Amino acid sequence: MRKKLKNTARRLRDFKLFFILFFIIPLALSGCAKTGYPTPPQTTMPAPPHMLTAKKSDGGISIFYEYRGNIKSVKGFFLYSRFFKTKKEMTSLCGGMAPFAFQNLEFKKKFSAGNGAFFYKFKKEDLKKGYYIFCSKAVDGYGVKSSFSNHIIVHVMP
């Protein structure tokens, strides 16, 4: 009788182990059947900023831009630039640029000009003689970027 109980207990233990290994673990690791990247709920692309002007100052150049959309829905701004030695070399405007700066709105006191306007200051020693094209993009809390803003072209002379 004891042998039968031991055999039954061992079979039950083996069945539980088999069930856990071949049904429970694969089911837990499989996840849901949805494919693709997760998408944030009902996001809309933020409005692009508007590049206003570039002003020469003693220490370099300041780029001014403004945001006319809902500023509370924006996390910050990516700023883009492209350098050309001569005007003839300028082929494309904003497309294909890599951002050189991100201005986080949590720290907007450092770069706010008031009334939805912002600026970025370039030091004189960081600029070369030639032409610069500047553009910007807004980015929301989910990382969705706007389209490019309009561009401004700045001619830097020594």
Beta strands, then each sheet from edge to edge (+ up, - down):
strand 1: 50-57
strand 2: 60-66
strand 3: 74-84
strand 4: 99-104
strand 5: 112-114
strand 6: 117-123
strand 7: 130-140
strand 8: 152-156
sheet 1: 1+ 2- 6+ 5-
sheet 2: 4+ 3- 7+ 8-
end
